[in-house]
Amino acid sequence: QECLAELPVCVAQVLKGSAAADGAASGEQQSIDQKPTVVEVVLDVLLSLLAQPTALLSKLCKQVVRAFAEDINEGAIEQMLSVLRTPIGAADDDDDDDDDVD
């Protein structure tokens, strides 16, 4: 799946720790801020997993969100809100349009 492609990069960043972020210069920090944070990418993966109708995935998502709760930032909250704002069935309608060829 597409959402899993960035996961190895996030794992590497989490394992590397916050030492590199603490030593970053202000110019480097601005370019880092433009990229999605680890928690935003993980949340994106979790939101796509929640679309699957399984209790196990739901429990897994809850546990991961709890683990990252301290790191949730404005961008991650905006991601969650955009999912809530999307009308039910709107995402399914977008996928159907790609298959229609005249």
HELIX and SHEET records of a PDB file:
HELIX    1   1 GLU A    2  LEU A    4  5                                   3    
HELIX    2   2 LEU A    7  LYS A   16  1                                  10    
HELIX    3   3 ALA A   19  ASP A   22  1                                   4    
HELIX    4   4 SER A   26  GLN A   34  1                                   9    
HELIX    5   5 VAL A   38  LEU A   50  1                                  13    
HELIX    6   6 ALA A   55  ALA A   67  1                                  13    
HELIX    7   7 ALA A   69  ASP A   71  5                                   3    
HELIX    8   8 GLU A   74  ARG A   85  1                                  12    
HELIX    9   9 ALA A   90  ASP A   99  1                                  10    
END                                                                             
